[in-house]
Amino acid sequence: MSHRSKAGVSINPRSAQNMSTRPAGVSKKKFSPFKAFGALGALAAITICLFVQLPGLSVEGTRMFGIFLAAILLWVSEAVPLAGTAVLVIFLEVLFISDHALLDVAKGAPAYTKFFGALANPVIILFLGGFMVADGAAKYKLDRALSAVLLKPFIGKPRLTVLGVMLITAIMSMFMSNTATTATMFAVMMPVIMALPEGKARTGIALSIPVAANVGGMGTPVGTPPNAIALGALETQALTSPSYSGCWRQYR
């Protein structure tokens, strides 16, 4: 376990490996009235917008507004899993506003392949890759073990420890989500933080982790989701090169 000495602060890497921020288990929740309200409200929003055209909107615009309201109600109430709601939006768009819609649509409606193509958007694939790497590292506790090992050379002086924590956090957040990196580093450094007396030292280490994660998260597109979203928007406007790494270094 960690302890505080005159020379500085030391940490046992094995103590960090035994800590876990993954939930032990998720209990099944019963279908609450709030969820029922969300499901019925979503169904009503879609049904009304299918047969009632809103002033100032086209038929397709009215249907899209109904899908938008349904998504909000399902997301807020969690009547269905969040991922299910996200996929449901795409299928509703195909069924009601694409060129293969069940109901009549105006000429020039978007092709149904355009909606399905959103599932293979490079930004989505980029997210999936980053999430898979982070989840795999967390599952086998590789992130905590690696962090504890990398911290060894920096243990001894408080300022050197803070520098090491910030450096390692910034590097890890370049390849993992900065939120996941912050949670991982807090799990590793919590024994050290609790061993320090209340004051600037404890506050400094605690604040250095999220600050370094934010700085490192700007280094690569997978560092934080807004980076990839921004790259996708720039690519849509033909403002980026085909290379993610090259265009990110150019526009960050």
Secondary structure as UniProt FT lines:
FT   STRAND          3..4
FT   STRAND          9..10
FT   HELIX           13..17
FT   HELIX           33..51
FT   TURN            55..56
FT   HELIX           59..77
FT   HELIX           82..97
FT   TURN            99..100
FT   TURN            107..108
FT   HELIX           112..116
FT   HELIX           117..120
FT   HELIX           122..139
FT   TURN            140..141
FT   HELIX           142..151
FT   HELIX           152..154
FT   TURN            155..156
FT   HELIX           158..173
FT   TURN            174..175
FT   HELIX           178..195
FT   TURN            198..199
FT   HELIX           200..217
FT   HELIX           221..223
FT   HELIX           225..236
FT   TURN            237..238
FT   HELIX           244..251
//
